[in-house]
Amino acid sequence: MAYIGNVPAEKYIALTQQTFSSPTGTSFTLSQAVTNSVDIDLYIDNVKQDPASYSVSGTSLTTSTIASPSTMYCIYNGKAMQTVNPPDGSVGTAKVADDAITLAKLAPGTDGNIISFDASGNPVAVATGSDGQVLTSAGAGAPPAFETAAGGYTEAGTATTTSGSSSTIDSIPAGVKDILVVIDGVSSNAAQQLYMYLGDSGGFETSGYTSTAHQIVTGTATVRTSTGLISLSDSTTAADLTYGVVHLTRARAGVHAWVSSSVTKCSTASTSFGAGSKTLSGELTQLQLLTTSTFDLGSWNVYYQ
């Protein structure tokens, strides 16, 4: 049989006597702790005392006043049960019942932290994240972490269209899958056709595009094609301002094929709808907006995810 603490003695123990030398007064110290007055037989001048006439508390004995000369001794009938702490590290998991550890027994932590396990299998606190962050896995062998939720578009940059015949945004990171191009009030100094090139680390590719756009002017549809990814608009005067969105999506993983759709407006009575495709030789990292005239007003933005 296993025991926590001291192993009980499995034999009879002889009673012990304590003699008090020249006892006087009312307070005395026992050599052994006991629980109550009946655990000892107290004798004064060889007369056994009534347990109600004295009291004990641990090793403290209190009696009626004893004057010298007297004799006093006691016989220990029992000993107080002492509390014994198990040695550090001596209590194994088998000694703890399942579901016995309550939350109240856990050490205090930081509000918002959660408990995980590190690469060694030891418990570890995952630091509290910020409002709006989500808990994400770091893979096998590492605790999870609070991070900003994935999703949503990141702005790659804004470029003005106030001079020249082309405008470039080249801050698109490799590996993106979805791009929005926002055309905001772009115009030129004469009638113009807007179109776009895609580029990778080797530069812009100016051929190999498949694209068609239908421009509707006061109810009449005109088919437009372009050497660029798509004909975004076809204005007839310098005063026409083009607004709209081009959506570029990577066709599939493992290739650099892109497809597009666009809706633009370049005057009160003119709207263009288009679509196209282009396969690049590398990761798409830059876009170029071009005009057949000279830019003089407006800007464009690129967003990716």
N, C-alpha and C positions, 0 to 999 in steps of 0.2 A: 504493500500500500504506500502511496506517495503522500507527502504532507507539505503544506506551505508553512514555513517557519520551523520552529523546533519540533523534533520528533518526540512524542510523549514517551515517558519512561514506562516500561512494561514490567515493573517490579514494585514491591511494597517499599514505602519510605518510612523510616522511623520518625516519631514525633520529636520535635526539637524544643529544648528549654532555653530560656534566656533569663539570666539573673541580673537584677539591677543593683549596682553597688551604691550603698548609703543613699537610698532614695529619699528625697525631700521635695516638697512642692506638689504641683499638679500636672506638669507636662514632662513627658518622657519620650524617648526615641526607640522604636522597635528595630531590631536587626533585620527583620524581614517584613515586607509590605503585606498587609492583609486587607480583606474586604470590609468586614464589620466586627463588632465586639465578640460575637460568638465564635469567631475563628481562633480565639485564644482563651485559655483558662487563666485568669489572673489570681495570684495568691499574694496576700499581704499578711505578714506574720503567720504564714502557713495556713491562713484561712482563705478558702476559695471565695471570690467576690461574685456578686450577682452581675451578669453582663450589662444589666441596665444601669449599674452604678459607675460605669466607665464607657468611654467611646474611643473608637480608633478611626483613623483616616490614612490609609497607606501605611507609613511608618510612624505616624504621630499617635501617641497614646495620651489620653487625658483622664485623670482620676480625681477623686476628692483629695483634699489636702492630706499629705502624708508628712508626719513629723518624725524627726529622728529621736531615738533609734528605732528602726523598723527594718524588716526584711521584705523584699518583694521580688517575685519572679513570675514568669508566665510560661505556659505550655502552648505551643503552636498546633492547633487542630487543623488548620488549612492555610493556604497561601493565596494571595491575590493573583488572579489570572492577568498576566502582563501582555501588552500588545507588542508583537514582534514584527518588524518590517522585513519583508523578504530582501535578500541581497540584490543590489543593482544588477539588472540583466538576467535575473533568475527565473522570471515568469515567462513561459513560452506561450505561443498562440493557443496550444491545446488547453491551457488553464483558463482561457477566456471564452465564455459562451458566445455562440453566434448571436449577432444582433444585440450584444450587451453594451457596446460603446455608444453613448448618446452624443448629440451635438454639444451638450453642455460640458462634456469631458475633453473636447478638442481645444487646443491652444487658440487664443484669439488671433485673428488675421486682419487683413485690410479689406474694407468694404468694397465689393465688386470683384475681388480676386476669385479665381476658381482653382480647384485642385486637379492636377494632372500628374503625370509621371515622366521623369527624364529618361535619357538614353540608358541609364544604369538600372532603371526600374524603381527608382526612389521617388517618393511623393515630392511634388514641386508646386509652388503657387504660380499661376499664370497672372502676370500683372494686369491690373485693371486697364481697359481700353478707354477711348474717348467716346463721347456721346455720338451715336450713329455708326460706330464701327461694328464689325461682325467678327465672330470667332472663326478662324480658318485653320485648317490642318497644315502642319509643316512637314508632313510625311512621317514615315516610320523612323523611330529613333530620336524624335524631337518633340517637345511639347507644343501644343497649338498656340496661336497668338491672335490678339485683337488687331484687325487691320481695317483700313477703309474699304468699304464694299466695292467690289468690282462692278463695272457697268457705267453707262453714261459716256458722253463724248468729252474729249480733251481738245482744247484749242491748240492747233499747231502754229497758227500765226495769222496776221492780217497784213495785206499789202494794198497800197493805193494804186489807182489807175489814173494818174494825172499827167503822164508823159510817156513817150515811147510807144511801141506797138506790141510789147509783151510785158508781163508781170509774173514774177516767180515766187512761190512759197516752197522752200526746200528743207523744212524742219519736221517732216513726217518720219517717225521712227519706223525702222524695218519691222515687219511682222504684223502690221495692222490689218484688219479684215474689213473694215467699214469706214467710209469717208463721206462727209457732207461738205459740199462747196456752196457757199452763200454769196450770191452776186448782189451787190448793194449799190444801185444807182450808177452803174458804169456807162460812160458815154465817150464818144470820140469827136474829133473836129469835123467829121464828115460822115456820110452814110457808111455803115460798117457791118461786117459779119464777125460775130464772136465765136471762137472755138478754143479747144483745149488740148494740150499735150500731156502725156504721162511720162514720168522719168524715173530712173533708178540711179545707182551709184555711177553708172557709165554715162549719164546724161539723158537728155530727152529723146524719145523715139518719135520720128516724124512720119513714119509710114507703117502699114500693116493694120490700120484701124478699120473696123466695120461699123458704120454709123449712118443713121438716117434721122432727119428731123422734119416735122410737119409744122409749117408756120401758117397760122390762120389769121388773115387780115380781112376784117369786115365780112366774115362768113366764107371767104374763099381760102382753100387750103393749097399751099405750095410745098412741094417736096424739096428739101435742101439736103445736100450731102457736104461732107467736109474732109479735108486731109487730116484734121484733128479728130479727137475722140468723138466729138459731137458738135454740130452747129447749134450754138446756144441761142442766137438771135440773129436777125437780119434787119437792121434799121435802114430807113430811107432818108433820114435827115440827121444833122448833127445834134439836134435838140432831143432826140430820143434817148431815154434813160432805161437801162436794162436792169430788172430785178428778177431773182429766181433762185432755185436750188438745183444742184446736180448731186445725185446720189451714186457713189461708186462702191461696188461690193466685190470682194474677192470671190471668184467662181467656186473654188474648191481648194482643199489643202494640198500642198505638195507642188503646186504650179503657181505661176505668177499671172494667171488669167484674171482679167477684171471686166465686169459688165457695168453699164451705166444706164441711168434714166434721168431725165431733166424736164423741168417746167420753167419757162422764163416768159417775161413780159417786157417788151421794149417800147411800146407806145400805148396810147389809149385803146387802140383798135387792133393790136397785134399780140398774139400769144404763140409760143412755140412749145411743142412736145417732141421729145426725142429719146433715142436709146442707142446703145452701141456696145462694142466689145474690143478688147485689146489684150494680147499676151506679151508681157515684158520679158526681157532676158534676165532680170533680177528682181529683188524686192523693190516695190514702189516706195520711193522716199521723197518725191517732189512732183509738183504740178506747175503748169505754166498756162496762163490765160493770155490769149492773143487776139488782136484785132487787125482787120484789113486796112484800117486807117491809123490814126494816132490818138491814144488815150488823152482825155482832158478833164475827166471828173469821175469820182466814185472810188470804191474799194471792194475787196473780196476777202472772205475768211475761209479757213479750212479747219474742220473738226474731224477727229478720228477716234476709233475705238477698236 
